Amino acid sequence: MVVLLHGDGDGAVPATFTGAAHRLADAIPHARAIALLRPGYHDDAGNHSPGSRGGTGGDSYTADRIAAVADTIRRWRDRYPQARTILVGQSGGAAMAAALVGLRPGLVDGVVLAGCPCMLPEWRKFRAKQGHGGFATPVDSFDPLMTVGGVAPVTRVALLVGANDSETPQRFSRAYAEALALRGIATDYRVLPGRGHDLLDDPDLIDAVRRMSADPAPVPVRNAMVTP
């Protein structure tokens, strides 16, 4: 079972999000893919997720919103208890996914993070310096880097970032990957040449999910490495 979380936006989720779920389901034998709307978002099919979405300034990864997503995933897990569950997040959805695996250890078996702002305070300062509004005020969102200590040791993690990503440059993913590796968590960190920020429909992301779904459950190791 693959659960997808979209990035931050104005409330409307593009049709490409659902399309990415279909392509993941087609690429992985016997898989079911769920395009999960984060709180306060809607899609072009008329589906709407209850709750408040927050803004686009990194203020959407709060305890209540993470709990709403986690509780939904738990209900799906209860429905399919034998399924390996992989959580996939793009951009703001990756930040939420990264915080979730630290706050709800063992809820998912693996997580694939694409273009993750995984060092939230540093990323928000970076965006504010770029001139984007809404990034300078304090927020109650969880910083994914600060939740690493709660990640279950057997969780498998993959991080992808485009070499040309100007929104969430690779340094904001790499530090999180290094922190995971220091805890002995199986971590695959990749910088994708020629790619930008939006990776949800990227072939390398599909390959990362496919590998994770096929691999046996990892055994924690004492010394893990993060490779470029």
Backbone hydrogen bonds in HBPLUS format (Angstrom, degrees):
<---DONOR---> <-ACCEPTOR-->    atom                        ^
c    i                          cat <-CA-CA->   ^        H-A-AA   ^      H-
h    n   atom  resd res      DA  || num        DHA   H-A  angle D-A-AA Bond
n    s   type  num  typ     dist DA aas  dist angle  dist       angle   num
A0086-ILE N   A0001-MET O   2.86 MM  85  6.27 161.8  1.90 162.2 168.1     1
A0002-VAL N   A0032-ARG O   2.80 MM  30  6.17 164.7  1.82 157.6 162.9     2
A0034-ILE N   A0002-VAL O   2.71 MM  32  6.13 159.1  1.75 164.2 171.5     3
A0003-VAL N   A0086-ILE O   2.89 MM  83  6.28 162.2  1.92 159.7 165.6     4
A0088-VAL N   A0003-VAL O   2.77 MM  85  6.00 168.8  1.79 167.2 167.1     5
A0004-LEU N   A0034-ILE O   2.82 MM  30  6.08 171.8  1.83 168.7 169.1     6
A0036-LEU N   A0004-LEU O   3.05 MM  32  5.77 149.2  2.15 147.8 155.5     7
A0005-LEU N   A0088-VAL O   2.75 MM  83  6.13 147.3  1.85 159.8 170.3     8
A0090-GLN N   A0005-LEU O   3.14 MM  85  6.45 152.8  2.22 159.7 166.4     9
A0042-HIS N   A0011-GLY O   2.85 MM  31  6.16 155.6  1.91 172.4 178.3    10
A0013-VAL N   A0042-HIS O   2.81 MM  29  6.01 160.0  1.85 163.0 168.4    11
A0017-PHE N   A0014-PRO O   3.06 MM   3  5.82 160.2  2.10 119.1 124.3    12
A0019-GLY N   A0015-ALA O   3.08 MM   4  6.37 159.2  2.12 148.9 155.6    13
A0020-ALA N   A0016-THR O   2.90 MM   4  6.05 144.2  2.03 139.6 147.2    14
A0021-ALA N   A0017-PHE O   3.30 MM   4  6.67 149.6  2.40 141.6 148.9    15
A0022-HIS N   A0018-THR O   3.08 MM   4  6.47 155.9  2.14 151.1 157.3    16
A0023-ARG N   A0019-GLY O   3.02 MM   4  6.30 156.5  2.08 148.3 154.5    17
A0024-LEU N   A0020-ALA O   3.00 MM   4  6.22 152.0  2.08 146.2 153.4    18
A0025-ALA N   A0021-ALA O   3.01 MM   4  6.23 162.2  2.04 150.5 155.3    19
A0026-ASP N   A0022-HIS O   2.95 MM   4  6.19 151.5  2.04 146.0 154.0    20
A0027-ALA N   A0023-ARG O   2.99 MM   4  6.09 141.2  2.14 138.5 148.5    21
A0028-ILE N   A0024-LEU O   3.20 MM   4  6.29 135.7  2.40 148.9 157.5    22
A0031-ALA N   A0028-ILE O   3.19 MM   3  5.52 148.6  2.29 140.5 135.0    23
A0041-TYR N   A0038-ARG O   3.17 MM   3  5.86 150.8  2.26 152.0 149.7    24
A0040-GLY N   A0049-SER O   3.03 MM   9  5.29 141.9  2.18 115.9 125.1    25
A0049-SER N   A0041-TYR O   2.87 MM   8  5.54 168.5  1.88 169.5 173.5    26
A0043-ASP N   A0047-ASN O   3.03 MM   4  5.57 149.0  2.13 145.9 154.1    27
A0046-GLY N   A0043-ASP O   3.20 MM   3  5.75 164.3  2.23 116.6 119.0    28
A0142-PHE N   A0061-TYR O   2.85 MM  81  5.82 164.1  1.87 147.9 143.8    29
A0066-ILE N   A0062-THR O   2.92 MM   4  6.08 167.7  1.94 163.0 166.9    30
A0067-ALA N   A0063-ALA O   2.91 MM   4  5.96 155.4  1.97 143.4 150.9    31
A0068-ALA N   A0064-ASP O   3.00 MM   4  6.20 151.0  2.09 140.4 147.8    32
A0069-VAL N   A0065-ARG O   3.13 MM   4  6.42 159.9  2.18 148.6 152.7    33
A0070-ALA N   A0066-ILE O   2.84 MM   4  6.03 167.2  1.86 154.2 158.5    34
A0071-ASP N   A0067-ALA O   2.83 MM   4  5.89 161.4  1.86 150.7 155.3    35
A0072-THR N   A0068-ALA O   3.19 MM   4  6.32 147.6  2.30 136.7 144.9    36
A0073-ILE N   A0069-VAL O   2.99 MM   4  6.33 159.5  2.03 153.0 158.4    37
A0074-ARG N   A0070-ALA O   2.90 MM   4  6.16 155.5  1.96 149.2 156.4    38
A0075-ARG N   A0071-ASP O   3.09 MM   4  6.36 150.4  2.18 140.5 147.2    39
A0076-TRP N   A0072-THR O   3.14 MM   4  6.52 153.6  2.22 147.5 154.4    40
A0077-ARG N   A0073-ILE O   2.88 MM   4  6.18 155.4  1.94 151.8 159.3    41
A0078-ASP N   A0074-ARG O   2.88 MM   4  6.13 152.7  1.95 149.1 156.3    42
A0079-ARG N   A0075-ARG O   3.08 MM   4  6.30 138.5  2.26 135.8 146.8    43
A0079-ARG N   A0076-TRP O   3.07 MM   3  4.99 123.6  2.40  91.7 106.6    44
A0080-TYR N   A0076-TRP O   2.96 MM   4  6.28 145.0  2.09 146.9 156.4    45
A0083-ALA N   A0080-TYR O   3.16 MM   3  5.64 161.3  2.20 117.0 122.7    46
A0109-ASP N   A0085-THR O   2.83 MM  24  5.38 147.7  1.94 143.5 154.4    47
A0110-GLY N   A0085-THR O   3.30 MM  25  6.71 142.2  2.46 151.4 153.6    48
A0087-LEU N   A0110-GLY O   2.91 MM  23  6.30 162.8  1.94 149.0 148.8    49
A0112-VAL N   A0087-LEU O   2.79 MM  25  6.26 154.6  1.85 154.5 162.7    50
A0089-GLY N   A0112-VAL O   2.93 MM  23  6.39 160.8  1.97 165.6 171.4    51
A0114-ALA N   A0089-GLY O   2.89 MM  25  6.14 160.8  1.92 162.9 169.1    52
A0093-GLY N   A0090-GLN O   2.86 MM   3  4.89 137.9  2.03 143.1 131.3    53
A0091-SER N   A0114-ALA O   2.82 MM  23  6.13 163.7  1.84 170.2 175.9    54
A0094-ALA N   A0091-SER O   2.87 MM   3  5.04 129.3  2.13 100.2 114.7    55
A0095-ALA N   A0091-SER O   3.08 MM   4  6.58 149.1  2.18 149.2 157.8    56
A0096-MET N   A0092-GLY O   3.04 MM   4  6.32 158.7  2.09 146.1 151.4    57
A0097-ALA N   A0093-GLY O   2.92 MM   4  6.05 155.7  1.98 138.1 145.4    58
A0098-ALA N   A0094-ALA O   2.81 MM   4  5.96 160.4  1.85 151.7 156.6    59
A0099-ALA N   A0095-ALA O   3.04 MM   4  6.22 161.5  2.08 147.3 151.9    60
A0100-LEU N   A0096-MET O   2.88 MM   4  6.01 154.1  1.95 146.6 154.7    61
A0101-VAL N   A0097-ALA O   3.09 MM   4  6.35 157.5  2.15 152.3 155.4    62
A0102-GLY N   A0099-ALA O   3.16 MM   3  5.30 133.8  2.38  99.4 111.9    63
A0103-LEU N   A0099-ALA O   2.96 MM   4  6.20 145.2  2.09 148.8 159.3    64
A0104-ARG N   A0100-LEU O   2.76 MM   4  5.69 150.4  1.84 156.4 162.1    65
A0107-LEU N   A0104-ARG O   3.15 MM   3  5.81 159.6  2.20 142.6 142.7    66
A0156-ARG N   A0109-ASP O   3.20 MM  47  6.60 164.8  2.23 142.0 145.5    67
A0111-VAL N   A0156-ARG O   2.92 MM  45  6.47 148.8  2.02 157.3 167.5    68
A0158-ALA N   A0111-VAL O   2.96 MM  47  6.40 155.6  2.02 157.7 163.5    69
A0113-LEU N   A0158-ALA O   2.82 MM  45  6.21 165.5  1.84 160.6 163.3    70
A0160-LEU N   A0113-LEU O   2.83 MM  47  6.21 162.3  1.86 164.7 169.4    71
A0115-GLY N   A0160-LEU O   2.89 MM  45  6.32 163.4  1.91 159.7 164.3    72
A0145-LEU N   A0118-CYS O   3.14 MM  27  5.93 125.4  2.45 154.0 163.1    73
A0123-TRP N   A0119-MET O   2.86 MM   4  5.92 158.9  1.91 161.6 168.7    74
A0124-ARG N   A0120-LEU O   2.89 MM   4  6.01 161.3  1.93 157.6 161.8    75
A0125-LYS N   A0121-PRO O   3.08 MM   4  6.33 152.5  2.16 144.7 151.7    76
A0126-PHE N   A0122-GLU O   3.03 MM   4  6.25 153.8  2.10 143.2 150.5    77
A0127-ARG N   A0123-TRP O   2.91 MM   4  6.23 158.2  1.96 153.4 158.4    78
A0128-ALA N   A0124-ARG O   2.94 MM   4  6.08 154.7  2.00 143.4 150.6    79
A0129-LYS N   A0125-LYS O   2.98 MM   4  6.22 154.3  2.05 146.9 153.2    80
A0130-GLN N   A0126-PHE O   3.13 MM   4  6.43 133.1  2.36 136.4 149.1    81
A0130-GLN N   A0127-ARG O   3.08 MM   3  4.96 128.0  2.37  91.4 105.7    82
A0132-HIS N   A0127-ARG O   3.26 MM   5  5.85 165.4  2.28 154.4 150.3    83
A0131-GLY N   A0128-ALA O   2.95 MM   3  5.19 153.5  2.02 104.2 112.8    84
A0146-MET N   A0143-ASP O   2.89 MM   3  5.46 137.9  2.07 118.7 129.8    85
A0147-THR N   A0144-PRO O   2.97 MM   3  5.24 159.3  2.01 110.6 117.4    86
A0150-GLY N   A0147-THR O   3.01 MM   3  5.71 159.7  2.06 120.9 126.9    87
A0151-VAL N   A0148-VAL O   3.07 MM   3  5.49 163.8  2.10 117.4 122.3    88
A0155-THR N   A0152-ALA O   3.00 MM   3  5.54 167.2  2.02 123.7 127.1    89
A0157-VAL N   A0186-ALA O   2.98 MM  29  6.25 168.4  2.00 164.8 168.4    90
A0188-ASP N   A0157-VAL O   2.88 MM  31  6.30 151.9  1.96 145.8 155.2    91
A0159-LEU N   A0188-ASP O   2.73 MM  29  6.14 161.2  1.76 157.9 161.5    92
A0190-ARG N   A0159-LEU O   2.85 MM  31  6.20 160.3  1.89 159.8 166.3    93
A0161-VAL N   A0190-ARG O   3.07 MM  29  6.53 144.6  2.20 157.5 166.3    94
A0192-LEU N   A0161-VAL O   2.82 MM  31  6.05 160.9  1.86 147.8 154.4    95
A0165-ASP N   A0162-GLY O   3.13 MM   3  5.00 159.4  2.18 111.9 110.1    96
A0163-ALA N   A0192-LEU O   2.90 MM  29  5.50 166.9  1.92 140.1 136.2    97
A0164-ASN N   A0195-ARG O   2.80 MM  31  5.58 153.9  1.87 168.8 169.3    98
A0172-PHE N   A0169-PRO O   3.07 MM   3  6.12 158.2  2.12 133.6 137.0    99
A0173-SER N   A0170-GLN O   3.04 MM   3  5.35 150.5  2.13 109.9 118.8   100
A0174-ARG N   A0170-GLN O   2.90 MM   4  6.07 164.2  1.93 161.7 167.0   101
A0175-ALA N   A0171-ARG O   3.48 MM   4  6.35 171.0  2.49 140.2 140.7   102
A0177-ALA N   A0173-SER O   2.98 MM   4  6.29 158.8  2.03 154.1 160.8   103
A0178-GLU N   A0174-ARG O   2.85 MM   4  6.12 159.0  1.89 156.4 161.9   104
A0179-ALA N   A0175-ALA O   3.03 MM   4  6.22 152.5  2.10 141.0 148.2   105
A0180-LEU N   A0176-TYR O   3.03 MM   4  6.33 154.7  2.10 149.7 156.0   106
A0181-ALA N   A0177-ALA O   2.95 MM   4  6.19 163.6  1.98 150.9 155.5   107
A0182-LEU N   A0178-GLU O   2.96 MM   4  6.16 151.6  2.05 147.3 154.3   108
A0183-ARG N   A0180-LEU O   2.95 MM   3  5.27 139.5  2.12 104.3 116.3   109
A0185-ILE N   A0180-LEU O   3.21 MM   5  5.48 166.1  2.23 143.3 139.9   110
A0184-GLY N   A0181-ALA O   2.88 MM   3  4.99 159.2  1.92 108.2 113.7   111
A0221-VAL N   A0184-GLY O   3.42 MM  37  4.95 162.4  2.45 140.2 138.7   112
A0195-ARG N   A0192-LEU O   3.34 MM   3  5.80 161.4  2.38 133.1 132.7   113
A0202-ASP N   A0199-LEU O   2.91 MM   3  4.87 167.0  1.93 114.7 116.3   114
A0205-LEU N   A0202-ASP O   3.02 MM   3  5.32 128.4  2.30 105.9 119.2   115
A0206-ILE N   A0202-ASP O   3.13 MM   4  6.54 160.6  2.17 154.9 160.4   116
A0207-ASP N   A0203-PRO O   2.89 MM   4  6.14 154.4  1.95 146.1 153.4   117
A0208-ALA N   A0204-ASP O   2.95 MM   4  6.12 149.6  2.04 137.8 145.9   118
A0209-VAL N   A0205-LEU O   3.00 MM   4  6.32 159.0  2.05 154.3 158.7   119
A0210-ARG N   A0206-ILE O   2.91 MM   4  6.11 155.9  1.96 146.4 154.0   120
A0211-ARG N   A0207-ASP O   2.86 MM   4  6.07 162.5  1.89 152.6 156.4   121
A0212-MET N   A0208-ALA O   3.04 MM   4  6.18 160.5  2.08 143.5 149.1   122
A0213-SER N   A0209-VAL O   2.93 MM   4  6.10 150.6  2.02 147.2 154.8   123
A0214-ALA N   A0210-ARG O   3.11 MM   4  6.28 136.3  2.31 141.6 152.6   124
A0214-ALA N   A0211-ARG O   3.15 MM   3  5.20 130.9  2.41  95.3 108.3   125
A0215-ASP N   A0211-ARG O   2.94 MM   4  6.03 147.0  2.05 154.1 161.8   126
